Structure formats: C-alpha cells, structure tokens
Amino acid sequence: MSYTWEPRWEKFKVESNGIVFWTCRDRITGMIACPICVNAYETCINARGGGKGEVIFFYRVEDLIYHLRDYHARSAFRPKAKQ
C-alpha cells in the first residue's frame, strides 16, 4: 500500500464562459491543477520538470475558475499594506 501519489501530468485546455487557458491534469485521477499554483508552463505545457510548492487540485473546471477568480484575481487588486 502506498501513501504517496505521483501525478502523471498531461496538458489540458480549459474552455469555460469565454475563458480559455492551458493547465495540467492528472491522467489517472482526472484532477485539474491550478495553473498559477503549480506553474503549469514549467510542469506540463513546456514539460521541463515538476512543479514545486503548494499545489491546489480540482475535480471540476468550474471550481478551478472560482479559485482563480477569488484567490488570484482578487489578491492582485487588493490594496497593499502600508509599512
């Protein structure tokens, strides 16, 4: 019995509500990775190596779109804290 999981990445084109981009999807489980969290260009689109850091996976494209909108897009427009 194994306690680790080695994803087998493939390129995956996401098309939803006029949004089109490429990301990574595991061939075995079908889980979709966030292209920003996993650095999809380095991991599977350009196929140079594996992604590092915290990887966020989703089963549905809609959940990935919500994650991109709520986590990555909103944080880009939040005011920076004054130091």
C-alpha angles and dihedrals in degrees: 000000000000127000096191132069126209110200118222102213127210130175113264126191114215117206117175132145093342093314115122125178141135126248140152129279128186112242094213105043100022091229114155120221125218104253092219098045094046097035092236094197093062096036107049114342095062092020097217100132148315126303121248134206130038110344121200117207131196135190095206131047090225091060090051091051091051090049092051092047099043102035109028104026097043093046089054091058099041115111113257118246114255115241 
